[in-house]
Amino acid sequence: MSNIPDNYDFFRMHEAEQESKLEGRPLCECCEEPIQDDFYYDIGGEIYCEDCMVSCFRKIIE
């Protein structure tokens, strides 16, 4: 009998592929997660993702 991959095998292969893609991405200084966008914000040499830029630096004018 041959081993035929099931859905869980395909899921694990996909997860491993995604993880390897994220390994080379820069990390956000605030949330420490890999930045998945095509851009990031560099403020004084510190790298931030867009979500952290909005939550940490955006101020509303009243």
C-alpha positions in Angstrom: 0.0 0.0 0.0 1.2 3.5 -0.8 0.8 6.4 1.5 -1.6 8.9 0.0 -1.5 12.4 1.6 -4.7 13.5 3.3 -6.0 17.0 4.0 -4.0 17.2 7.2 -0.8 16.4 5.4 -1.5 19.2 2.9 -2.3 21.6 5.8 1.0 20.8 7.5 2.9 21.3 4.2 1.2 24.6 3.7 2.0 25.7 7.2 5.6 24.8 6.9 5.8 26.7 3.6 4.3 29.8 5.2 6.6 29.6 8.2 9.7 29.5 6.0 8.5 32.5 4.1 8.1 34.5 7.3 11.5 33.6 8.6 13.2 36.1 6.3 10.8 39.0 7.0 11.7 41.9 9.4 10.2 41.9 12.9 8.1 44.7 14.2 9.7 46.4 17.3 6.4 46.7 19.0 4.5 43.4 18.5 7.7 41.4 17.6 5.8 39.6 14.7 7.1 39.2 11.2 5.9 42.0 8.9 3.8 40.5 6.2 3.0 43.6 4.2 5.1 44.8 1.3 6.2 47.8 3.4 7.1 48.8 6.9 7.8 52.0 8.8 11.4 52.9 9.9 11.5 55.5 12.6 15.0 56.2 13.9 16.2 52.7 12.9 13.2 51.0 14.6 10.9 49.0 12.4 7.1 49.0 12.8 4.2 47.3 11.1 1.2 49.3 10.0 -1.0 48.1 12.8 1.5 49.1 15.5 2.1 52.4 13.8 -1.7 53.2 14.0 -2.1 51.9 17.6 1.1 53.4 19.0 1.6 56.6 17.1 -1.6 57.8 15.6 -3.3 60.6 17.5 -6.8 62.0 16.8 -7.3 65.7 16.6 -10.4 66.9 18.4 
